[in-house]
């Protein structure tokens, strides 16, 4: 799975989250910060992580989630890492 495919999948997920600034989803890059750039409430990140697990058919450990930063590239790296583990 290519990094851009993962980013596209993340944008699909974010389109379902009402609290995310939808206008900013047009220009998401690996450097986009979920919280600072997309105005995602930190409390909503738990739901987003759950949707990521479902969409990409991965299961994150608690440590994975604790170590994940708030940028799109952090989520992409984590998805790739967990897929390689399984």
HTML snippet that shows the backbone in 3Dmol.js (N, CA, C, O; Angstrom):
<script src="https://3Dmol.org/build/3Dmol-min.js"></script>
<div id="view" style="width:600px;height:400px;position:relative"></div>
<script>
const pdb = `
ATOM      1  N   UNK A   1       0.843  -1.184   0.000  1.00  0.00           N
ATOM      2  CA  UNK A   1       0.000   0.000   0.000  1.00  0.00           C
ATOM      3  C   UNK A   1       0.888   1.247   0.000  1.00  0.00           C
ATOM      4  O   UNK A   1       1.788   1.388   0.828  1.00  0.00           O
ATOM      5  N   UNK A   2       0.618   2.130  -0.930  1.00  0.00           N
ATOM      6  CA  UNK A   2       1.407   3.356  -1.061  1.00  0.00           C
ATOM      7  C   UNK A   2       0.992   4.384  -0.010  1.00  0.00           C
ATOM      8  O   UNK A   2      -0.143   4.383   0.467  1.00  0.00           O
ATOM      9  N   UNK A   3       1.926   5.250   0.335  1.00  0.00           N
ATOM     10  CA  UNK A   3       1.654   6.280   1.346  1.00  0.00           C
ATOM     11  C   UNK A   3       0.483   7.168   0.923  1.00  0.00           C
ATOM     12  O   UNK A   3      -0.355   7.526   1.751  1.00  0.00           O
ATOM     13  N   UNK A   4       0.421   7.527  -0.366  1.00  0.00           N
ATOM     14  CA  UNK A   4      -0.667   8.400  -0.822  1.00  0.00           C
ATOM     15  C   UNK A   4      -2.017   7.695  -0.707  1.00  0.00           C
ATOM     16  O   UNK A   4      -3.029   8.334  -0.418  1.00  0.00           O
ATOM     17  N   UNK A   5      -2.035   6.380  -0.931  1.00  0.00           N
ATOM     18  CA  UNK A   5      -3.283   5.622  -0.775  1.00  0.00           C
ATOM     19  C   UNK A   5      -3.762   5.697   0.674  1.00  0.00           C
ATOM     20  O   UNK A   5      -4.956   5.828   0.943  1.00  0.00           O
ATOM     21  N   UNK A   6      -2.811   5.611   1.597  1.00  0.00           N
ATOM     22  CA  UNK A   6      -3.161   5.693   3.016  1.00  0.00           C
ATOM     23  C   UNK A   6      -3.680   7.096   3.345  1.00  0.00           C
ATOM     24  O   UNK A   6      -4.674   7.240   4.056  1.00  0.00           O
ATOM     25  N   UNK A   7      -3.008   8.126   2.829  1.00  0.00           N
ATOM     26  CA  UNK A   7      -3.454   9.502   3.072  1.00  0.00           C
ATOM     27  C   UNK A   7      -4.864   9.690   2.526  1.00  0.00           C
ATOM     28  O   UNK A   7      -5.714  10.285   3.188  1.00  0.00           O
ATOM     29  N   UNK A   8      -5.113   9.184   1.318  1.00  0.00           N
ATOM     30  CA  UNK A   8      -6.451   9.294   0.734  1.00  0.00           C
ATOM     31  C   UNK A   8      -7.486   8.605   1.623  1.00  0.00           C
ATOM     32  O   UNK A   8      -8.592   9.115   1.803  1.00  0.00           O
ATOM     33  N   UNK A   9      -7.126   7.448   2.176  1.00  0.00           N
ATOM     34  CA  UNK A   9      -8.023   6.739   3.088  1.00  0.00           C
ATOM     35  C   UNK A   9      -8.272   7.518   4.366  1.00  0.00           C
ATOM     36  O   UNK A   9      -9.385   7.527   4.892  1.00  0.00           O
ATOM     37  N   UNK A  10      -7.230   8.170   4.863  1.00  0.00           N
ATOM     38  CA  UNK A  10      -7.388   8.991   6.072  1.00  0.00           C
ATOM     39  C   UNK A  10      -8.320  10.167   5.806  1.00  0.00           C
ATOM     40  O   UNK A  10      -9.146  10.515   6.650  1.00  0.00           O
ATOM     41  N   UNK A  11      -8.183  10.777   4.632  1.00  0.00           N
ATOM     42  CA  UNK A  11      -9.065  11.895   4.285  1.00  0.00           C
ATOM     43  C   UNK A  11     -10.516  11.409   4.207  1.00  0.00           C
ATOM     44  O   UNK A  11     -11.432  12.104   4.648  1.00  0.00           O
ATOM     45  N   UNK A  12     -10.718  10.217   3.645  1.00  0.00           N
ATOM     46  CA  UNK A  12     -12.081   9.647   3.600  1.00  0.00           C
ATOM     47  C   UNK A  12     -12.655   9.528   5.013  1.00  0.00           C
ATOM     48  O   UNK A  12     -13.811   9.876   5.256  1.00  0.00           O
ATOM     49  N   UNK A  13     -11.838   9.036   5.933  1.00  0.00           N
ATOM     50  CA  UNK A  13     -12.275   8.908   7.329  1.00  0.00           C
ATOM     51  C   UNK A  13     -12.591  10.279   7.906  1.00  0.00           C
ATOM     52  O   UNK A  13     -13.624  10.465   8.548  1.00  0.00           O
ATOM     53  N   UNK A  14     -11.700  11.240   7.677  1.00  0.00           N
ATOM     54  CA  UNK A  14     -11.885  12.579   8.257  1.00  0.00           C
ATOM     55  C   UNK A  14     -13.125  13.273   7.708  1.00  0.00           C
ATOM     56  O   UNK A  14     -13.705  14.125   8.381  1.00  0.00           O
ATOM     57  N   UNK A  15     -13.537  12.921   6.494  1.00  0.00           N
ATOM     58  CA  UNK A  15     -14.753  13.510   5.925  1.00  0.00           C
ATOM     59  C   UNK A  15     -15.998  13.081   6.723  1.00  0.00           C
ATOM     60  O   UNK A  15     -17.033  13.744   6.658  1.00  0.00           O
ATOM     61  N   UNK A  16     -15.894  11.985   7.466  1.00  0.00           N
ATOM     62  CA  UNK A  16     -17.032  11.506   8.251  1.00  0.00           C
ATOM     63  C   UNK A  16     -17.064  12.112   9.654  1.00  0.00           C
ATOM     64  O   UNK A  16     -18.004  11.877  10.415  1.00  0.00           O
ATOM     65  N   UNK A  17     -16.047  12.884   9.990  1.00  0.00           N
ATOM     66  CA  UNK A  17     -15.946  13.475  11.328  1.00  0.00           C
ATOM     67  C   UNK A  17     -16.407  14.928  11.252  1.00  0.00           C
ATOM     68  O   UNK A  17     -15.715  15.783  10.700  1.00  0.00           O
ATOM     69  N   UNK A  18     -17.572  15.190  11.807  1.00  0.00           N
ATOM     70  CA  UNK A  18     -18.163  16.528  11.713  1.00  0.00           C
ATOM     71  C   UNK A  18     -17.292  17.628  12.291  1.00  0.00           C
ATOM     72  O   UNK A  18     -17.308  18.755  11.796  1.00  0.00           O
ATOM     73  N   UNK A  19     -16.530  17.315  13.334  1.00  0.00           N
ATOM     74  CA  UNK A  19     -15.775  18.357  14.024  1.00  0.00           C
ATOM     75  C   UNK A  19     -14.508  18.771  13.289  1.00  0.00           C
ATOM     76  O   UNK A  19     -13.873  19.757  13.664  1.00  0.00           O
ATOM     77  N   UNK A  20     -14.131  18.033  12.248  1.00  0.00           N
ATOM     78  CA  UNK A  20     -12.945  18.365  11.467  1.00  0.00           C
ATOM     79  C   UNK A  20     -13.312  19.459  10.468  1.00  0.00           C
ATOM     80  O   UNK A  20     -14.398  19.442   9.890  1.00  0.00           O
ATOM     81  N   UNK A  21     -12.407  20.402  10.272  1.00  0.00           N
ATOM     82  CA  UNK A  21     -12.620  21.478   9.301  1.00  0.00           C
ATOM     83  C   UNK A  21     -12.586  20.881   7.894  1.00  0.00           C
ATOM     84  O   UNK A  21     -11.515  20.622   7.344  1.00  0.00           O
ATOM     85  N   UNK A  22     -13.764  20.669   7.325  1.00  0.00           N
ATOM     86  CA  UNK A  22     -13.896  19.969   6.035  1.00  0.00           C
ATOM     87  C   UNK A  22     -13.197  20.699   4.887  1.00  0.00           C
ATOM     88  O   UNK A  22     -12.681  20.057   3.972  1.00  0.00           O
ATOM     89  N   UNK A  23     -13.175  22.015   4.924  1.00  0.00           N
ATOM     90  CA  UNK A  23     -12.543  22.793   3.850  1.00  0.00           C
ATOM     91  C   UNK A  23     -11.049  22.510   3.770  1.00  0.00           C
ATOM     92  O   UNK A  23     -10.459  22.570   2.691  1.00  0.00           O
ATOM     93  N   UNK A  24     -10.442  22.204   4.897  1.00  0.00           N
ATOM     94  CA  UNK A  24      -8.995  21.973   4.923  1.00  0.00           C
ATOM     95  C   UNK A  24      -8.612  20.575   4.447  1.00  0.00           C
ATOM     96  O   UNK A  24      -7.429  20.287   4.267  1.00  0.00           O
ATOM     97  N   UNK A  25      -9.601  19.706   4.242  1.00  0.00           N
ATOM     98  CA  UNK A  25      -9.295  18.341   3.802  1.00  0.00           C
ATOM     99  C   UNK A  25      -8.838  18.295   2.345  1.00  0.00           C
ATOM    100  O   UNK A  25      -8.308  17.279   1.896  1.00  0.00           O
ATOM    101  N   UNK A  26      -9.034  19.370   1.615  1.00  0.00           N
ATOM    102  CA  UNK A  26      -8.614  19.421   0.208  1.00  0.00           C
ATOM    103  C   UNK A  26      -7.096  19.445   0.074  1.00  0.00           C
ATOM    104  O   UNK A  26      -6.557  19.054  -0.962  1.00  0.00           O
ATOM    105  N   UNK A  27      -6.408  19.897   1.108  1.00  0.00           N
ATOM    106  CA  UNK A  27      -4.959  20.097   0.997  1.00  0.00           C
ATOM    107  C   UNK A  27      -4.171  19.320   2.054  1.00  0.00           C
ATOM    108  O   UNK A  27      -3.135  19.788   2.527  1.00  0.00           O
ATOM    109  N   UNK A  28      -4.658  18.140   2.422  1.00  0.00           N
ATOM    110  CA  UNK A  28      -3.974  17.328   3.429  1.00  0.00           C
ATOM    111  C   UNK A  28      -2.682  16.751   2.848  1.00  0.00           C
ATOM    112  O   UNK A  28      -2.679  16.182   1.756  1.00  0.00           O
ATOM    113  N   UNK A  29      -1.587  16.907   3.593  1.00  0.00           N
ATOM    114  CA  UNK A  29      -0.300  16.305   3.238  1.00  0.00           C
ATOM    115  C   UNK A  29       0.191  15.527   4.458  1.00  0.00           C
ATOM    116  O   UNK A  29      -0.472  15.496   5.495  1.00  0.00           O
ATOM    117  N   UNK A  30       1.348  14.907   4.321  1.00  0.00           N
ATOM    118  CA  UNK A  30       1.909  14.176   5.464  1.00  0.00           C
ATOM    119  C   UNK A  30       2.229  15.111   6.625  1.00  0.00           C
ATOM    120  O   UNK A  30       2.260  14.680   7.778  1.00  0.00           O
ATOM    121  N   UNK A  31       2.464  16.374   6.330  1.00  0.00           N
ATOM    122  CA  UNK A  31       2.808  17.343   7.373  1.00  0.00           C
ATOM    123  C   UNK A  31       1.586  17.959   8.049  1.00  0.00           C
ATOM    124  O   UNK A  31       1.727  18.701   9.021  1.00  0.00           O
ATOM    125  N   UNK A  32       0.397  17.661   7.548  1.00  0.00           N
ATOM    126  CA  UNK A  32      -0.823  18.199   8.158  1.00  0.00           C
ATOM    127  C   UNK A  32      -0.968  17.653   9.572  1.00  0.00           C
ATOM    128  O   UNK A  32      -0.801  16.457   9.811  1.00  0.00           O
ATOM    129  N   UNK A  33      -1.277  18.537  10.493  1.00  0.00           N
ATOM    130  CA  UNK A  33      -1.473  18.160  11.898  1.00  0.00           C
ATOM    131  C   UNK A  33      -2.982  18.033  12.146  1.00  0.00           C
ATOM    132  O   UNK A  33      -3.744  18.972  11.916  1.00  0.00           O
ATOM    133  N   UNK A  34      -3.393  16.852  12.619  1.00  0.00           N
ATOM    134  CA  UNK A  34      -4.814  16.614  12.868  1.00  0.00           C
ATOM    135  C   UNK A  34      -5.414  17.687  13.770  1.00  0.00           C
ATOM    136  O   UNK A  34      -6.505  18.193  13.505  1.00  0.00           O
ATOM    137  N   UNK A  35      -4.698  18.028  14.830  1.00  0.00           N
ATOM    138  CA  UNK A  35      -5.246  18.925  15.845  1.00  0.00           C
ATOM    139  C   UNK A  35      -5.042  20.391  15.458  1.00  0.00           C
ATOM    140  O   UNK A  35      -5.997  21.168  15.459  1.00  0.00           O
ATOM    141  N   UNK A  36      -3.823  20.769  15.131  1.00  0.00           N
ATOM    142  CA  UNK A  36      -3.528  22.179  14.850  1.00  0.00           C
ATOM    143  C   UNK A  36      -4.088  22.637  13.505  1.00  0.00           C
ATOM    144  O   UNK A  36      -4.651  23.728  13.413  1.00  0.00           O
ATOM    145  N   UNK A  37      -3.942  21.822  12.463  1.00  0.00           N
ATOM    146  CA  UNK A  37      -4.340  22.253  11.115  1.00  0.00           C
ATOM    147  C   UNK A  37      -5.802  21.962  10.785  1.00  0.00           C
ATOM    148  O   UNK A  37      -6.453  22.749  10.098  1.00  0.00           O
ATOM    149  N   UNK A  38      -6.315  20.841  11.270  1.00  0.00           N
ATOM    150  CA  UNK A  38      -7.678  20.445  10.921  1.00  0.00           C
ATOM    151  C   UNK A  38      -8.686  20.728  12.036  1.00  0.00           C
ATOM    152  O   UNK A  38      -9.876  20.435  11.913  1.00  0.00           O
ATOM    153  N   UNK A  39      -8.174  21.309  13.129  1.00  0.00           N
ATOM    154  CA  UNK A  39      -9.038  21.662  14.270  1.00  0.00           C
ATOM    155  C   UNK A  39      -9.778  20.452  14.837  1.00  0.00           C
ATOM    156  O   UNK A  39     -10.912  20.573  15.299  1.00  0.00           O
ATOM    157  N   UNK A  40      -9.135  19.294  14.800  1.00  0.00           N
ATOM    158  CA  UNK A  40      -9.737  18.087  15.347  1.00  0.00           C
ATOM    159  C   UNK A  40      -9.605  18.111  16.869  1.00  0.00           C
ATOM    160  O   UNK A  40      -8.492  18.225  17.382  1.00  0.00           O
ATOM    161  N   UNK A  41     -10.700  18.007  17.592  1.00  0.00           N
ATOM    162  CA  UNK A  41     -10.586  17.938  19.052  1.00  0.00           C
ATOM    163  C   UNK A  41      -9.812  16.674  19.453  1.00  0.00           C
ATOM    164  O   UNK A  41     -10.010  15.608  18.869  1.00  0.00           O
ATOM    165  N   UNK A  42      -8.953  16.799  20.425  1.00  0.00           N
ATOM    166  CA  UNK A  42      -8.145  15.642  20.834  1.00  0.00           C
ATOM    167  C   UNK A  42      -9.035  14.484  21.273  1.00  0.00           C
ATOM    168  O   UNK A  42      -8.676  13.319  21.105  1.00  0.00           O
ATOM    169  N   UNK A  43     -10.195  14.810  21.834  1.00  0.00           N
ATOM    170  CA  UNK A  43     -11.112  13.744  22.255  1.00  0.00           C
ATOM    171  C   UNK A  43     -11.650  12.958  21.062  1.00  0.00           C
ATOM    172  O   UNK A  43     -12.027  11.796  21.209  1.00  0.00           O
ATOM    173  N   UNK A  44     -11.690  13.570  19.900  1.00  0.00           N
ATOM    174  CA  UNK A  44     -12.199  12.914  18.692  1.00  0.00           C
ATOM    175  C   UNK A  44     -11.153  11.987  18.078  1.00  0.00           C
ATOM    176  O   UNK A  44     -11.486  11.135  17.254  1.00  0.00           O
ATOM    177  N   UNK A  45      -9.899  12.146  18.472  1.00  0.00           N
ATOM    178  CA  UNK A  45      -8.820  11.317  17.905  1.00  0.00           C
ATOM    179  C   UNK A  45      -9.039   9.832  18.214  1.00  0.00           C
ATOM    180  O   UNK A  45      -8.663   8.974  17.416  1.00  0.00           O
ATOM    181  N   UNK A  46      -9.637   9.528  19.349  1.00  0.00           N
ATOM    182  CA  UNK A  46      -9.897   8.130  19.702  1.00  0.00           C
ATOM    183  C   UNK A  46     -10.842   7.499  18.688  1.00  0.00           C
ATOM    184  O   UNK A  46     -10.625   6.369  18.250  1.00  0.00           O
ATOM    185  N   UNK A  47     -11.890   8.228  18.317  1.00  0.00           N
ATOM    186  CA  UNK A  47     -12.828   7.721  17.307  1.00  0.00           C
ATOM    187  C   UNK A  47     -12.146   7.579  15.950  1.00  0.00           C
ATOM    188  O   UNK A  47     -12.403   6.619  15.222  1.00  0.00           O
ATOM    189  N   UNK A  48     -11.282   8.525  15.609  1.00  0.00           N
ATOM    190  CA  UNK A  48     -10.572   8.471  14.329  1.00  0.00           C
ATOM    191  C   UNK A  48      -9.651   7.254  14.298  1.00  0.00           C
ATOM    192  O   UNK A  48      -9.586   6.548  13.292  1.00  0.00           O
ATOM    193  N   UNK A  49      -8.946   7.011  15.389  1.00  0.00           N
ATOM    194  CA  UNK A  49      -8.059   5.843  15.467  1.00  0.00           C
ATOM    195  C   UNK A  49      -8.862   4.559  15.274  1.00  0.00           C
ATOM    196  O   UNK A  49      -8.415   3.646  14.580  1.00  0.00           O
ATOM    197  N   UNK A  50     -10.029   4.486  15.877  1.00  0.00           N
ATOM    198  CA  UNK A  50     -10.884   3.311  15.720  1.00  0.00           C
ATOM    199  C   UNK A  50     -11.303   3.133  14.256  1.00  0.00           C
ATOM    200  O   UNK A  50     -11.308   2.016  13.738  1.00  0.00           O
ATOM    201  N   UNK A  51     -11.648   4.223  13.605  1.00  0.00           N
ATOM    202  CA  UNK A  51     -12.024   4.155  12.192  1.00  0.00           C
ATOM    203  C   UNK A  51     -10.840   3.764  11.313  1.00  0.00           C
ATOM    204  O   UNK A  51     -11.011   3.065  10.314  1.00  0.00           O
ATOM    205  N   UNK A  52      -9.642   4.211  11.681  1.00  0.00           N
ATOM    206  CA  UNK A  52      -8.434   3.830  10.943  1.00  0.00           C
ATOM    207  C   UNK A  52      -8.232   2.319  11.040  1.00  0.00           C
ATOM    208  O   UNK A  52      -7.935   1.658  10.044  1.00  0.00           O
ATOM    209  N   UNK A  53      -8.396   1.780  12.247  1.00  0.00           N
ATOM    210  CA  UNK A  53      -8.228   0.331  12.430  1.00  0.00           C
ATOM    211  C   UNK A  53      -9.200  -0.442  11.546  1.00  0.00           C
ATOM    212  O   UNK A  53      -8.818  -1.430  10.919  1.00  0.00           O
ATOM    213  N   UNK A  54     -10.444  -0.001  11.493  1.00  0.00           N
ATOM    214  CA  UNK A  54     -11.450  -0.687  10.678  1.00  0.00           C
ATOM    215  C   UNK A  54     -11.137  -0.575   9.195  1.00  0.00           C
ATOM    216  O   UNK A  54     -11.166  -1.573   8.475  1.00  0.00           O
ATOM    217  N   UNK A  55     -10.838   0.634   8.736  1.00  0.00           N
ATOM    218  CA  UNK A  55     -10.626   0.866   7.308  1.00  0.00           C
ATOM    219  C   UNK A  55      -9.415   0.111   6.783  1.00  0.00           C
ATOM    220  O   UNK A  55      -9.467  -0.486   5.708  1.00  0.00           O
ATOM    221  N   UNK A  56      -8.318   0.139   7.548  1.00  0.00           N
ATOM    222  CA  UNK A  56      -7.068  -0.446   7.074  1.00  0.00           C
ATOM    223  C   UNK A  56      -6.826  -1.863   7.603  1.00  0.00           C
ATOM    224  O   UNK A  56      -5.774  -2.459   7.371  1.00  0.00           O
ATOM    225  N   UNK A  57      -7.825  -2.383   8.319  1.00  0.00           N
ATOM    226  CA  UNK A  57      -7.755  -3.747   8.864  1.00  0.00           C
ATOM    227  C   UNK A  57      -6.467  -3.975   9.648  1.00  0.00           C
ATOM    228  O   UNK A  57      -5.712  -4.913   9.390  1.00  0.00           O
ATOM    229  N   UNK A  58      -6.241  -3.083  10.616  1.00  0.00           N
ATOM    230  CA  UNK A  58      -5.099  -3.187  11.523  1.00  0.00           C
ATOM    231  C   UNK A  58      -5.617  -3.075  12.948  1.00  0.00           C
ATOM    232  O   UNK A  58      -6.726  -2.600  13.193  1.00  0.00           O
ATOM    233  N   UNK A  59      -4.790  -3.523  13.873  1.00  0.00           N
ATOM    234  CA  UNK A  59      -5.133  -3.364  15.284  1.00  0.00           C
ATOM    235  C   UNK A  59      -3.925  -2.778  15.992  1.00  0.00           C
ATOM    236  O   UNK A  59      -2.857  -3.388  16.042  1.00  0.00           O
ATOM    237  N   UNK A  60      -4.112  -1.586  16.539  1.00  0.00           N
ATOM    238  CA  UNK A  60      -3.022  -0.906  17.226  1.00  0.00           C
ATOM    239  C   UNK A  60      -2.937  -1.361  18.675  1.00  0.00           C
ATOM    240  O   UNK A  60      -3.956  -1.575  19.332  1.00  0.00           O
ATOM    241  N   UNK A  61      -1.712  -1.505  19.162  1.00  0.00           N
ATOM    242  CA  UNK A  61      -1.488  -1.721  20.584  1.00  0.00           C
ATOM    243  C   UNK A  61      -1.620  -0.372  21.282  1.00  0.00           C
ATOM    244  O   UNK A  61      -1.526   0.676  20.644  1.00  0.00           O
ATOM    245  N   UNK A  62      -1.836  -0.404  22.586  1.00  0.00           N
ATOM    246  CA  UNK A  62      -1.904   0.846  23.343  1.00  0.00           C
ATOM    247  C   UNK A  62      -0.627   1.660  23.184  1.00  0.00           C
ATOM    248  O   UNK A  62      -0.671   2.886  23.077  1.00  0.00           O
ATOM    249  N   UNK A  63       0.532   0.959  23.168  1.00  0.00           N
ATOM    250  CA  UNK A  63       1.814   1.652  23.010  1.00  0.00           C
ATOM    251  C   UNK A  63       1.891   2.360  21.664  1.00  0.00           C
ATOM    252  O   UNK A  63       2.427   3.464  21.567  1.00  0.00           O
ATOM    253  N   UNK A  64       1.346   1.716  20.614  1.00  0.00           N
ATOM    254  CA  UNK A  64       1.337   2.337  19.289  1.00  0.00           C
ATOM    255  C   UNK A  64       0.609   3.674  19.344  1.00  0.00           C
ATOM    256  O   UNK A  64       1.096   4.685  18.839  1.00  0.00           O
ATOM    257  N   UNK A  65      -0.550   3.660  19.959  1.00  0.00           N
ATOM    258  CA  UNK A  65      -1.378   4.859  20.019  1.00  0.00           C
ATOM    259  C   UNK A  65      -0.711   5.924  20.887  1.00  0.00           C
ATOM    260  O   UNK A  65      -0.747   7.111  20.564  1.00  0.00           O
ATOM    261  N   UNK A  66      -0.104   5.490  21.990  1.00  0.00           N
ATOM    262  CA  UNK A  66       0.586   6.438  22.875  1.00  0.00           C
ATOM    263  C   UNK A  66       1.737   7.123  22.149  1.00  0.00           C
ATOM    264  O   UNK A  66       2.007   8.301  22.381  1.00  0.00           O
ATOM    265  N   UNK A  67       2.422   6.379  21.261  1.00  0.00           N
ATOM    266  CA  UNK A  67       3.596   6.901  20.561  1.00  0.00           C
ATOM    267  C   UNK A  67       3.239   7.710  19.317  1.00  0.00           C
ATOM    268  O   UNK A  67       4.084   8.422  18.774  1.00  0.00           O
ATOM    269  N   UNK A  68       1.986   7.602  18.864  1.00  0.00           N
ATOM    270  CA  UNK A  68       1.606   8.280  17.631  1.00  0.00           C
ATOM    271  C   UNK A  68       1.543   9.787  17.848  1.00  0.00           C
ATOM    272  O   UNK A  68       0.944  10.269  18.809  1.00  0.00           O
ATOM    273  N   UNK A  69       2.164  10.509  16.948  1.00  0.00           N
ATOM    274  CA  UNK A  69       2.104  11.965  17.006  1.00  0.00           C
ATOM    275  C   UNK A  69       0.787  12.451  16.432  1.00  0.00           C
ATOM    276  O   UNK A  69      -0.127  11.661  16.197  1.00  0.00           O
ATOM    277  N   UNK A  70       0.692  13.748  16.208  1.00  0.00           N
ATOM    278  CA  UNK A  70      -0.575  14.309  15.732  1.00  0.00           C
ATOM    279  C   UNK A  70      -0.558  14.666  14.247  1.00  0.00           C
ATOM    280  O   UNK A  70      -1.504  15.268  13.739  1.00  0.00           O
ATOM    281  N   UNK A  71       0.521  14.296  13.551  1.00  0.00           N
ATOM    282  CA  UNK A  71       0.596  14.598  12.118  1.00  0.00           C
ATOM    283  C   UNK A  71       0.122  13.404  11.294  1.00  0.00           C
ATOM    284  O   UNK A  71       0.179  12.257  11.737  1.00  0.00           O
ATOM    285  N   UNK A  72      -0.340  13.701  10.098  1.00  0.00           N
ATOM    286  CA  UNK A  72      -0.807  12.651   9.191  1.00  0.00           C
ATOM    287  C   UNK A  72       0.297  11.630   8.950  1.00  0.00           C
ATOM    288  O   UNK A  72       0.025  10.430   8.902  1.00  0.00           O
ATOM    289  N   UNK A  73       1.546  12.089   8.797  1.00  0.00           N
ATOM    290  CA  UNK A  73       2.649  11.146   8.538  1.00  0.00           C
ATOM    291  C   UNK A  73       2.821  10.160   9.689  1.00  0.00           C
ATOM    292  O   UNK A  73       3.238   9.022   9.469  1.00  0.00           O
ATOM    293  N   UNK A  74       2.505  10.584  10.919  1.00  0.00           N
ATOM    294  CA  UNK A  74       2.611   9.675  12.065  1.00  0.00           C
ATOM    295  C   UNK A  74       1.597   8.539  11.933  1.00  0.00           C
ATOM    296  O   UNK A  74       1.906   7.385  12.232  1.00  0.00           O
ATOM    297  N   UNK A  75       0.400   8.869  11.488  1.00  0.00           N
ATOM    298  CA  UNK A  75      -0.637   7.847  11.288  1.00  0.00           C
ATOM    299  C   UNK A  75      -0.246   6.922  10.134  1.00  0.00           C
ATOM    300  O   UNK A  75      -0.414   5.706  10.227  1.00  0.00           O
ATOM    301  N   UNK A  76       0.275   7.498   9.048  1.00  0.00           N
ATOM    302  CA  UNK A  76       0.700   6.693   7.895  1.00  0.00           C
ATOM    303  C   UNK A  76       1.804   5.724   8.318  1.00  0.00           C
ATOM    304  O   UNK A  76       1.745   4.535   8.007  1.00  0.00           O
ATOM    305  N   UNK A  77       2.814   6.242   9.031  1.00  0.00           N
ATOM    306  CA  UNK A  77       3.929   5.398   9.494  1.00  0.00           C
ATOM    307  C   UNK A  77       3.422   4.271  10.391  1.00  0.00           C
ATOM    308  O   UNK A  77       3.882   3.134  10.287  1.00  0.00           O
ATOM    309  N   UNK A  78       2.490   4.585  11.257  1.00  0.00           N
ATOM    310  CA  UNK A  78       1.959   3.580  12.188  1.00  0.00           C
ATOM    311  C   UNK A  78       1.188   2.490  11.445  1.00  0.00           C
ATOM    312  O   UNK A  78       1.339   1.304  11.739  1.00  0.00           O
ATOM    313  N   UNK A  79       0.372   2.894  10.491  1.00  0.00           N
ATOM    314  CA  UNK A  79      -0.387   1.907   9.700  1.00  0.00           C
ATOM    315  C   UNK A  79       0.571   0.963   8.973  1.00  0.00           C
ATOM    316  O   UNK A  79       0.374  -0.252   8.976  1.00  0.00           O
ATOM    317  N   UNK A  80       1.602   1.522   8.355  1.00  0.00           N
ATOM    318  CA  UNK A  80       2.590   0.703   7.637  1.00  0.00           C
ATOM    319  C   UNK A  80       3.301  -0.231   8.612  1.00  0.00           C
ATOM    320  O   UNK A  80       3.478  -1.415   8.324  1.00  0.00           O
ATOM    321  N   UNK A  81       3.706   0.297   9.763  1.00  0.00           N
ATOM    322  CA  UNK A  81       4.426  -0.507  10.762  1.00  0.00           C
ATOM    323  C   UNK A  81       3.577  -1.690  11.241  1.00  0.00           C
ATOM    324  O   UNK A  81       4.062  -2.819  11.321  1.00  0.00           O
ATOM    325  N   UNK A  82       2.315  -1.424  11.555  1.00  0.00           N
ATOM    326  CA  UNK A  82       1.443  -2.476  12.073  1.00  0.00           C
ATOM    327  C   UNK A  82       1.137  -3.510  10.972  1.00  0.00           C
ATOM    328  O   UNK A  82       1.061  -4.707  11.251  1.00  0.00           O
ATOM    329  N   UNK A  83       0.967  -3.055   9.746  1.00  0.00           N
ATOM    330  CA  UNK A  83       0.717  -4.002   8.642  1.00  0.00           C
ATOM    331  C   UNK A  83       1.923  -4.903   8.424  1.00  0.00           C
ATOM    332  O   UNK A  83       1.761  -6.083   8.113  1.00  0.00           O
ATOM    333  N   UNK A  84       3.126  -4.369   8.582  1.00  0.00           N
ATOM    334  CA  UNK A  84       4.347  -5.176   8.412  1.00  0.00           C
ATOM    335  C   UNK A  84       4.510  -6.182   9.552  1.00  0.00           C
ATOM    336  O   UNK A  84       5.103  -7.245   9.371  1.00  0.00           O
ATOM    337  N   UNK A  85       3.982  -5.837  10.722  1.00  0.00           N
ATOM    338  CA  UNK A  85       4.063  -6.714  11.890  1.00  0.00           C
ATOM    339  C   UNK A  85       3.190  -7.944  11.743  1.00  0.00           C
ATOM    340  O   UNK A  85       3.515  -9.019  12.249  1.00  0.00           O
ATOM    341  N   UNK A  86       2.071  -7.772  11.042  1.00  0.00           N
ATOM    342  CA  UNK A  86       1.114  -8.887  10.990  1.00  0.00           C
ATOM    343  C   UNK A  86       1.321  -9.791   9.803  1.00  0.00           C
ATOM    344  O   UNK A  86       0.589 -10.766   9.635  1.00  0.00           O
TER     345      UNK A  86
END
`;
const viewer = $3Dmol.createViewer("view");
viewer.addModel(pdb, "pdb");
viewer.setStyle({}, {cartoon: {color: "spectrum"}});
viewer.zoomTo();
viewer.render();
</script>
